[in-house]
């Protein structure tokens, strides 16, 4: 009597594998509710931007004097229409995950994604001050 060969995956295993893959993708790409982007110009945090599904464009030239525009759409942020030599900040593309950042060095502008503070207070969570990570050019180093 000939034994039947078992299929590579039974339908139950296939369903389980599909549920696992969908769960992993959802976990990886979910964005926490209330995510914000902290915008830095020079060493100062100048504004916190709510990342929601509203499509909007923010021009920093008029208010802050830097030739940078931001676009927010679908909970993501990117730099557009930047007046700098290499446009690396524009080539970075969209950022949306906590901890991601986009930086325009020639214009000294940075945006960092952070989750909202405790219990939906709307206060940006623990963002390190930009000045603490900025090298000190010339003079003595702090603490020496």
Number of C-alpha atoms within 10 A of each C-alpha: 3 4 5 6 6 7 7 8 10 9 10 9 11 12 12 11 13 12 12 12 12 12 11 11 11 11 10 10 10 10 16 13 12 19 27 30 27 20 20 19 19 15 15 12 17 12 13 19 18 20 23 17 11 12 13 12 15 13 17 16 12 9 7 11 10 17 16 22 17 17 16 22 16 12 20 23 28 21 27 19 13 21 14 15 7 11 16 15 21 20 12 13 13 18 20 25 21 16 12 13 21 22 19 20 13 13 16 12 22 21 25 23 27 25 23 21 15 10 8 12 10 15 16 21 16 10 13 9 12 15 12 9 9 10 9 11 7 6 6 8 9 6 4 4
